[in-house]
Amino acid sequence: MLYGYHGKVLKVDLSSRSYELQELPERTLSDFIGGVGLATRLLYEHAPRGCEPLSPGNPLVLAANPLVDTPVTTSAKYAVVAKSPLTGFVGDSISGSHLAIELKRTGVDALLVTGAADDLTCLVIDDGQVRFLSVDHLAGKGTRETEEAVRRQFGQHLRVAAIGPAGENLVRYATVSNDGRHAGRTGNGAVMGAKRLKAIAVAGSKRVGVARPAELEAIVQRLTERSLGPATARYRREGTSANLLLLQGLAALPSHNFRRSTFERAEQISGRQLQQRHLAAVSGCASCAVGCTRLYRTLNGGSAETRGRLEYETLFALGPLLGIDDPNAVIRAAALCDQLGLDTISTGGTIAWAIECFERGLLSRGDTDGLDLRFGDGSALLPAIEKIARREGLGSLLAEGSKRAAAQVGGGSDQWAMQVKGLEMPGYEPRSLKTAALGLAIATRGACHNRSAAYQADVAELVDRFEADESRGLIVAEGEDQEAVLDSLALCKFIRSCFADFYAETADIYNLVTGFDISAEALRRAGERIVNLRKAFNIREGWQREDDTLPPRILADALPSGAARGVGLTEAELDLMVAAYYRARGWTADGLIPEAKLQELGLWELVGPDAPGHRRAESPVAPGNPRTWAVRFRSAV
Ligand code: SF4
């Protein structure tokens, strides 16, 4: 008997409107845990090598975790994973709240959707019953409207993951949204849109048991108490917007498309200001006592008051990154992105790129449909966002993301496309946060701060954040392993500092829930396995060493202001850190995974058949090991 898991994946084919339930071996569950890990495992197996991300063959995987629907705090999370239409590599994103619980109660650990529907469709999975319902009347509707309409029409007991117009129109950074939260990055909303899948509605009554509930209760109570302690105090007080002034103080708040790392009007748009003048409501995800979510209201809209949820990253991307200091403009833009189903970081990053093109004369008013794109001017923001989601005029170019848009426009505009592997940069300045710089360069999903949390070492001053050195390789590799475990269990990142001994305590929780008996080291090893599988997926899909880099601006220009004035990051410094990271991972100098590493992690059976072109390679990490085979996959893209 399984605890914590159902041991099943539901495979749905939209093209034939068929489905089947398949067993998940216990070994697969313990090796990949759940959430991002399990979803990546399923993606690897089911995505045809080289598949076009917006083709019916690209599987969309939603995976619950083993702790969801247990008393463990912050565990109501689920992962959405597909091959990303923005990067062409693994696209994993996480969302949370009630949908995660209902997904698990349908009686499966994961849902894998392939094919494409003829009509705009809502997939309903209701306590074991699977229905394919035509929802053409919801075409063009926003995410919340869709969620409400589906529940009204098919049952209020359902929880709904939906796409907005952006997903329907295949904007490459469209989100999947549920319960006011979003699986935001890498464009999985466009994957849903390509499948003509407007919404997935789930509900059920199949609850998993907990193996040792009395012991779990004691440990959960301690964790919940700690989650309400100093580690989350800032977020409980001001929400994540509190990070804006923290990063400003460190000269690590990117503004004006990363030309600067400070924003002169940061105070006007800070978490403190928002809290004092704009706060409308405080809330949180299901299964969480922290409640970091803030809903803010505009002040100058009269009867047209807008309410919008702001996290730090959204505040950064629609505020300082665009030189905008008006909280009302940012709240409106954030609410519009949420409604249309757009990733706010990529939206802000792509518009910032367009502003520079406009200011440098590469885009004219004719190209921008008459919009005057300027840093600091919020008036063009809402029309630009609408155009992106509907792919109208300029929006059609910007819907491709800054990397593809720069390739179309040319004129050297790739120099200020602030992206890695196609994913726009988050709000952490790499030049003044050198560990973060490495984390952003090597992350498998593109410029991502979350998959390694590398910035923590810089912000907590565990290292000299202005200096690039080899010590960062191990820090980032260890950070990635830990975050992979967090994202697979899956617990909220904001309680990561609540553990005195992360692996020992999370292994305890995992074992008490599942009845398994895995050690702290085995759990860490699972994190390492998941990171390596993501990398193996990317290699299979055409990753090259030069993909692990940072935008040219970061590597060319020193910072002009604040405490980091004059600080830069050279290509040689980044290469030094990347090489150290590969060594820490046990990879080759080219960033490839030796066969020995894949064998050690139990991945060779899965990954090996995809490596017809594997070749003998020099391994800098295992000198003397006679079996140092590097896997170079034949690129099919
Ligand atoms: S801390 Fe915030 S993001 Fe995390 S689970 Fe709680 S409300 Fe959700």
Boltz pocket constraint, residues with backbone or C-beta under 6 A from the ligand:
constraints:
  - pocket:
      binder: B
      contacts: [[A, 74], [A, 96], [A, 283], [A, 284], [A, 285], [A, 286], [A, 287], [A, 288], [A, 289], [A, 290], [A, 291], [A, 292], [A, 293], [A, 492], [A, 493], [A, 494]]
      max_distance: 6.0
